Amino acid sequence: MNQFFLKDDPELFEERFEEKIRDYKWLISADKIFSSKIDKFTDFAELYHIEYVIYKSFLYDQTKTAESSVYAKEVHVYMPPGIHCAMLQGRMAKSVIIPQITIHKVQNVNGKLFTLEKKEFKQCIINAFGLRDNTIGFSFRYTSLNDSYNKFNPDNTSAGNAGVQIDFVKWEVKSY
């Protein structure tokens, strides 16, 4: 569960597939912050604004366990435009939420990527987060929160945990 995958794979950026997801092009910015600026966050933590991610090979499941997850060889993950979710290295605050993550399960056919399946997860709460070299790894669970979070949950899905776990995530990180 601690293995990361190399991001330098030109097949992931095949032109035809890139046209279909042209609106999802961002980088991650990393800055130093203090807890006084963001409630419930720890002092001298490193803040990451999630803007773009692409990775391959992951486990996903809509049950509460990851052991029985469906294995997909090539997968892309995207965040909607305008999302700025703070993640901190080290101890996490439960308030760290990605409003929505879209997952594209893709297949490589003769050098071209095709989307086989698309899933949208709302209210993704970060469970674990770590940074090694220029790679960020994290896992999250999908949670439908109560009505007070309807600005992130317009479909008003029922409260409770769906327990989606995703591993082997790979990020590009850029410091400004």
N, C-alpha and C positions, 0 to 999 in steps of 0.2 A: 504493500500500500504506500510505500515511500518512494516509488520509482517515478521519475519524471521523463518526459519524452522530448526529443529534440524538436525545435520549431523550424529548422531550416529544411523544409520539404517543399520544393517548388510545385508539386502536384496539388498542394492545398490552395494554390493561388491561380488555378487554371482559369483562363479568361472568361469562358462562358459562365462558369459558376459565379465568378466574381461579379458579373453584371447583375445577377439576380439578388445580390446582397450588397449592392453598392452603398446603401445608406448606413451600413455598419462598418465604418472605418474610423477607429480611434486608437489612441495609445493610452497607457496608464501614466499618470504623473505621481511622483512621490515627493512629499514635503515633510519637514519636521513640524510638529505641532505641540501644544501644551494642553493638558486636560481642561484648563480654565476656558478654553475656546470652544470645546465640544463636550457637552454634558456626558458624564459617566465614562469618559475615556481616560486612559492612564497617562501620567506625566511622561514627557520625553518619548512618546511613542511615535512611530513613523506612520504617516497617513498615506493611504493609496486611494486615489479616485479611480474607480473602475470605469474604463471607457472602451476597452477592446480586448477580446480574448479569442484565441483560436487554438484548438488542440485536437489530438486524435487518440483514440483508445480510452474508453472509460466504462464505468459500470453505472447503470441506472435502473431504478425500480420504483414502482408506485406503491410498494408495500413498505413496512417498517424495517425491513432487513435488507442489507446489501448483498448478503450471501447468495440469494437466489436471483440476482440481478441479470438482466439481459446484457450480453456483451456485444458491443458494437466496435468494429475495427476502425472505422473512421467516422469521426463526429466533429461537428463545428458547434460552438456556442456563441451566441450573440446577445448583447444587451440592447434594449431599445434606445433610440437617440435621446440625448438630454439627460440620461441617468448619471447621477454623480453620487455614488454610494461610498462612504468612507469605510475602509478596513484597516485595522491596526495590527502591526506585528506584535506578538506577545499576547498578554491576556486580553480577551475579547469582551466587549459589552454586548448584551443580548439585543440592544437596540440597533445593531448593525444588520441592515436589511437591504437586499436587492429587490426592488419592487417587482421586476419580472426578468426572467431569463428564457430565451428561446433556444432550443436545442434542435439542430438539424442532423439527423442520421443520414450519412451520405455513402455512396458507393462509387468506387473508382472503376470506370469501364473504359479501357483503352486510353488511359490518360485523362479522361474527362470525369468530373464529379457530378453525380446526380443525387438529388434529395429523395430519399426513400420514405422518410418520416419526419414530422415536425412536431415538437412538443413545446408548450408554453407553461412555465412554472411561475406562479405569482407568490409574493411574500417569501422569498428565499432567505432564510436566516442562517448566517454563517455559524458553523459549528467549530471549525478548526482552520487555522491560517498560519502559514509559515513562508519564509523567504530564504532561498539558497541561491547564491550567485545572482543571476538575472532572471531567476524563475520563481514565480509565486505558486504555491500549492495551497488549495483550500477545499473544504467540503461544505455542503450546506444541506439543509432540509427544507422542503416545501411546507409552508404553513399557511392555512387560511385563517386570517386573524378576524377579530370582531369588527363591529360596525364603525368603531372609532378610527379604523384604518381604511375606510372606504376610498380615500383618495388614491390608495395603492390597490384597492380591491373593488373595482367598479362592478364586477359581476356578482358581488355580494354572496360569495360561496360560503358554505357553512364553516364554523370555527372548528379547529382541531388540527392535529398533525397528520400529514400524509407521509412523512418520513422519507422523502427522496434523498438519497445519498449519492454524491458524485465525487469521484477521486481522479487522480492523475491529471489535474488541470494544469495548463501551462499558459503563462502570461508573457507579454512583452512589457518591460518596465522602462520608463524614461524619466530621469531626474532633470528638473529645470533649474 
